[in-house]
Amino acid sequence: MDTHSIDFAVIGLGALGTATLYQLAKLGAKVVGIDRYLPPHPFGSSHGRARVTRNAVGEGSAYVPLVRRSQEILGELERSFNVDLMERSGTLIMASVHYWDTELR
């Protein structure tokens, strides 16, 4: 009887599930990922053609290290597989002084 063992099963292969699966595999764990739908599909919140990641995070400065690390990982994947995964562009954010003054304190 041929048996297979795994260390981790990740259920749901959206952005977080896939990132978790990738990082566990990089650490040498035996992993399997399971999703309800065959990728790519339009049913998850992290799927589709357009997603935005930015360094200027209005939700709070605590998120900036996470955003920067996610962009580093995308760069690692691009180099490893010789593919373009992210289009880099500039952004103009316009808001009232009151918004930034209140949110960033």
Stockholm file with secondary structure:
# STOCKHOLM 1.0

chainA/1-105         MDTHSIDFAVIGLGALGTATLYQLAKLGAKVVGIDRYLPPHPFGSSHGRARVTRNAVGEGSAYVPLVRRSQEILGELERSFNVDLMERSGTLIMASVHYWDTELR
#=GR chainA/1-105 SS CCCCCCSEEEECCSHHHHHHHHHHHHTTCCEEEECSSCSSCSCSTTCSSCCCCCSSCTTCGGGHHHHHHHHHHHHHHHHHHTCCCCCCCCCCCCCCHHHHHHHTC
#=GC SS_cons         CCCCCCSEEEECCSHHHHHHHHHHHHTTCCEEEECSSCSSCSCSTTCSSCCCCCSSCTTCGGGHHHHHHHHHHHHHHHHHHTCCCCCCCCCCCCCCHHHHHHHTC
//
